[in-house]
Amino acid sequence: MIIVHAVFHINPTKQDSFLEEINSLIHASREENGNVSYNLYKDTEQENTYIMVEVWKDMEAVGSHNASEHFTSFVAKAQNYLTAPLDITAYDGQLLKK
């Protein structure tokens, strides 16, 4: 299982546009084969900061996602919303207990 955390620092004047754009990405990504979950959270301690927490079945699913039209389209536009570089961290994880 691959877990990805992507941190977005958003220009407050572009927040509504960012949320509109990223919601399309979220819905399309959740439909992909190999997606376990794909959720956006707002940081409660840092103003205008969001984190996408993605869980994928394997690296093949991540690769397919990264090549998808909805992902590449979002990435091409993301710079318009950011006030700092996108911070992405990926983990190789496994479910410990359910």
Buried (B, 14 or more C-beta within 10 A) or exposed (E): EBBBBBBBBBBEEBBEBBBEBBEEBBEBBEEBEBBBEBEBEBEEEEEBBBBBEBBBBEEEBBEBBEEBEBBEBBEEEBEEBBEEEBEEEBEEEEEEEE
